[in-house]
Amino acid sequence: MYSVRLASLSPRLQAVPVLWLKHEGEHLERGEPLYIVDSQKGAIEVRSEVEGTIERLLVPEGAEANAGQEIALIRLA
């Protein structure tokens, strides 16, 4: 199981809203967009580092999460 952690976009950024582009049970290719975070410079799309199936989203859509926080689990292909 692969643990997805919220990308650290800035050392001063504490929490950002998460918008999921994929849902639990969906297959995901490496490099495919996984979620969007909102920053002071606008929305930033974050891509998956692995291929697999989204097992569980740990942070609800629209919720805030801290940089480095575990936000999803992916079952590796």
Protein Blocks (a to p, Z undefined) as FASTA:
>chain_A
ZZdddddfbfklmbdcdddfbdehiacdehiafbdcddfkbccddddfbdcddfbdcbdg
hiacdehiafbdcddZZ
